[in-house]
Amino acid sequence: MASSAVASSSTFHVINKRDVGLSAFSSQPSFCIQTTKKKVVSKKIFSVMSPQQTERKPATTGSVKTGMTMTEKILARASDKPEVTPGDNVWVNVDVLMTHDIGGPASFGVFKEQFGQKAKVWNPEKIVIIPDHYIFTADERANRNVDVLRDYCSEQNIKYFYDIKDRGNFRANPDYKGVCHVALAQEGHCRPGEVLLGTDSHTCTAGAFGQFATGIGTTDAGFVLGTGKLLLKVPPTLRFVMDGEMPSYLLAKDLILQIIGEISVSGATYKTMEFVGTTVESLSMEERMTLCNMVVEAGGKNGVIPTDKTTYDYLKDKTSVPYEPVYSDEGARFLKEYRIDISKLEPLVAKPHSPDNRALARECKDVKIDRVYIGSCTGGKTEDFMAAAKVFLASGKKIKVPTFLVPATQKVWMDIYTLPVPGSGGKTCSQIFQEAGCETPASPS
């Protein structure tokens, strides 16, 4: 049972009078949908200027006849076109391709079959390979996948291979990182305005940095390895405007589960989910990553958040690669626009067996829990563990069921043991978890 938050009984309203909310949740509306057959005029959300970037081709601006969304602008620039519209099929130049120990071996096989056993990849500095799924298994056959990654990276002189060589002690591996989606951000591979593709459905996480990021299959990845290009259909955009001050008991996971609960797990199929508004502006980069991470649970092609000072501050010591952010134009066409008043949301859970099977947490008090897991690409970041530690600290109680902690990366693992939790008198997450009776934090994965 995944815990998060849902709107209270006053959270959903549809302007065109087509009720798609929960029938029991009704009074003053705070969640609105507007179908945009006409142009949606939307102001530029952020006025913060990006750092000086001069080496990238400028994004398409107001010189075209119709305003474009963020995703449309990125794909237009990446395909060397003045403009694109939803439904267009365009050959896109890829800035970063990521694969791991599940998708990598098959992708390499496709590459060698199609381009030749001795062929070289299009650019060894634009490929990022991160083993993170099978690394701590006892089955040597599973670990063979990592051996395949290692051999391929050696053959191709891949610059960014975050290898693990000592599975008995992950800290003895300075190159090893952990979960690919969090590691991509921490290592500076996520940059505004770029195209990032990965052989994992949650590659959309990187959209938090104002880029087009989506998951692809191993056949497509094999083609990208050889050419640096991929044929993509331009998706239409759903825009989610979230305003209001975030209550201290909510996290970004609450926001995205609320949205998925409203539009369903197929409500954004092959669509961009663009997140804007004062609430989004207030989120940290880790929280924005959570928001974009789960767009695929609604069927989304990608999620995207406009770049601002928070983005620049996160990136300033992580990358020296030039980048140029883009923003949706005034007059850009959105398939639908949703407006949400965050201040009215309550904690919720997503019940089995679907992310859109939501319920208010207070309605699930009698549900028996067998064990608890804190981790994953969605919930294994430093701020996720900080939030959990604060809950344990406030309750002062011991756990009643086994509680497992799996930090996403080496950096998160270190943060758990070194960073003081606000309001704890200097205690770290690890100390608070230990006092509560949780399992010792596992190796990052």
Secondary structure in CASP SS format (residue, H / E / C, confidence):
PFRMAT SS
TARGET T0000
AUTHOR 0000-0000-0000
METHOD secondary structure of the structure
MODEL  1
M C 1.00
A E 1.00
S E 1.00
S E 1.00
A E 1.00
V E 1.00
A E 1.00
S C 1.00
S C 1.00
S C 1.00
T C 1.00
F C 1.00
H E 1.00
V E 1.00
I C 1.00
N C 1.00
K C 1.00
R C 1.00
D C 1.00
V C 1.00
G C 1.00
L C 1.00
S C 1.00
A C 1.00
F C 1.00
S C 1.00
S C 1.00
Q C 1.00
P C 1.00
S C 1.00
F E 1.00
C E 1.00
I E 1.00
Q E 1.00
T E 1.00
T C 1.00
K C 1.00
K C 1.00
K C 1.00
V C 1.00
V C 1.00
S C 1.00
K C 1.00
K C 1.00
I C 1.00
F C 1.00
S C 1.00
V C 1.00
M C 1.00
S C 1.00
P C 1.00
Q C 1.00
Q C 1.00
T C 1.00
E C 1.00
R C 1.00
K C 1.00
P C 1.00
A C 1.00
T C 1.00
T C 1.00
G C 1.00
S C 1.00
V C 1.00
K C 1.00
T C 1.00
G C 1.00
M C 1.00
T C 1.00
M H 1.00
T H 1.00
E H 1.00
K H 1.00
I H 1.00
L H 1.00
A H 1.00
R H 1.00
A H 1.00
S C 1.00
D C 1.00
K C 1.00
P C 1.00
E C 1.00
V C 1.00
T C 1.00
P C 1.00
G C 1.00
D C 1.00
N E 1.00
V E 1.00
W E 1.00
V E 1.00
N E 1.00
V C 1.00
D C 1.00
V E 1.00
L E 1.00
M E 1.00
T E 1.00
H E 1.00
D C 1.00
I C 1.00
G C 1.00
G H 1.00
P H 1.00
A H 1.00
S H 1.00
F H 1.00
G H 1.00
V H 1.00
F H 1.00
K H 1.00
E H 1.00
Q H 1.00
F H 1.00
G C 1.00
Q C 1.00
K C 1.00
A C 1.00
K C 1.00
V C 1.00
W C 1.00
N C 1.00
P C 1.00
E C 1.00
K C 1.00
I E 1.00
V E 1.00
I E 1.00
I E 1.00
P C 1.00
D C 1.00
H C 1.00
Y C 1.00
I C 1.00
F C 1.00
T C 1.00
A C 1.00
D C 1.00
E H 1.00
R H 1.00
A H 1.00
N H 1.00
R H 1.00
N H 1.00
V H 1.00
D H 1.00
V H 1.00
L H 1.00
R H 1.00
D H 1.00
Y H 1.00
C H 1.00
S H 1.00
E H 1.00
Q H 1.00
N C 1.00
I C 1.00
K C 1.00
Y E 1.00
F E 1.00
Y C 1.00
D C 1.00
I C 1.00
K C 1.00
D C 1.00
R C 1.00
G C 1.00
N C 1.00
F H 1.00
R H 1.00
A H 1.00
N C 1.00
P C 1.00
D C 1.00
Y C 1.00
K C 1.00
G E 1.00
V C 1.00
C H 1.00
H H 1.00
V H 1.00
A H 1.00
L H 1.00
A H 1.00
Q H 1.00
E C 1.00
G C 1.00
H C 1.00
C C 1.00
R C 1.00
P C 1.00
G C 1.00
E C 1.00
V E 1.00
L E 1.00
L E 1.00
G E 1.00
T C 1.00
D C 1.00
S H 1.00
H H 1.00
T H 1.00
C H 1.00
T H 1.00
A H 1.00
G H 1.00
A H 1.00
F H 1.00
G C 1.00
Q C 1.00
F E 1.00
A E 1.00
T E 1.00
G E 1.00
I C 1.00
G C 1.00
T H 1.00
T H 1.00
D H 1.00
A H 1.00
G H 1.00
F H 1.00
V H 1.00
L H 1.00
G H 1.00
T H 1.00
G C 1.00
K E 1.00
L E 1.00
L E 1.00
L E 1.00
K E 1.00
V C 1.00
P C 1.00
P C 1.00
T E 1.00
L E 1.00
R E 1.00
F E 1.00
V E 1.00
M E 1.00
D E 1.00
G C 1.00
E C 1.00
M C 1.00
P C 1.00
S C 1.00
Y C 1.00
L C 1.00
L C 1.00
A H 1.00
K H 1.00
D H 1.00
L H 1.00
I H 1.00
L H 1.00
Q H 1.00
I H 1.00
I H 1.00
G H 1.00
E H 1.00
I H 1.00
S C 1.00
V C 1.00
S C 1.00
G C 1.00
A C 1.00
T C 1.00
Y C 1.00
K C 1.00
T E 1.00
M E 1.00
E E 1.00
F E 1.00
V E 1.00
G C 1.00
T H 1.00
T H 1.00
V H 1.00
E H 1.00
S H 1.00
L C 1.00
S C 1.00
M H 1.00
E H 1.00
E H 1.00
R H 1.00
M H 1.00
T H 1.00
L H 1.00
C H 1.00
N H 1.00
M H 1.00
V H 1.00
V H 1.00
E H 1.00
A H 1.00
G C 1.00
G C 1.00
K C 1.00
N E 1.00
G E 1.00
V E 1.00
I C 1.00
P C 1.00
T C 1.00
D C 1.00
K H 1.00
T H 1.00
T H 1.00
Y H 1.00
D H 1.00
Y H 1.00
L H 1.00
K C 1.00
D C 1.00
K C 1.00
T C 1.00
S C 1.00
V C 1.00
P C 1.00
Y C 1.00
E C 1.00
P C 1.00
V C 1.00
Y C 1.00
S C 1.00
D C 1.00
E C 1.00
G C 1.00
A C 1.00
R C 1.00
F C 1.00
L C 1.00
K E 1.00
E E 1.00
Y E 1.00
R E 1.00
I E 1.00
D E 1.00
I H 1.00
S H 1.00
K H 1.00
L E 1.00
E E 1.00
P E 1.00
L E 1.00
V E 1.00
A E 1.00
K C 1.00
P C 1.00
H C 1.00
S C 1.00
P C 1.00
D C 1.00
N C 1.00
R E 1.00
A E 1.00
L E 1.00
A H 1.00
R H 1.00
E H 1.00
C C 1.00
K C 1.00
D C 1.00
V C 1.00
K C 1.00
I C 1.00
D C 1.00
R C 1.00
V E 1.00
Y E 1.00
I E 1.00
G E 1.00
S H 1.00
C H 1.00
T H 1.00
G H 1.00
G C 1.00
K C 1.00
T H 1.00
E H 1.00
D H 1.00
F H 1.00
M H 1.00
A H 1.00
A H 1.00
A H 1.00
K H 1.00
V H 1.00
F H 1.00
L H 1.00
A H 1.00
S H 1.00
G C 1.00
K C 1.00
K C 1.00
I C 1.00
K C 1.00
V C 1.00
P C 1.00
T E 1.00
F E 1.00
L E 1.00
V E 1.00
P C 1.00
A C 1.00
T E 1.00
Q H 1.00
K H 1.00
V H 1.00
W H 1.00
M H 1.00
D H 1.00
I H 1.00
Y H 1.00
T H 1.00
L C 1.00
P E 1.00
V C 1.00
P C 1.00
G C 1.00
S C 1.00
G C 1.00
G C 1.00
K C 1.00
T E 1.00
C H 1.00
S H 1.00
Q H 1.00
I H 1.00
F H 1.00
Q H 1.00
E H 1.00
A H 1.00
G C 1.00
C C 1.00
E C 1.00
T C 1.00
P C 1.00
A C 1.00
S C 1.00
P C 1.00
S C 1.00
END
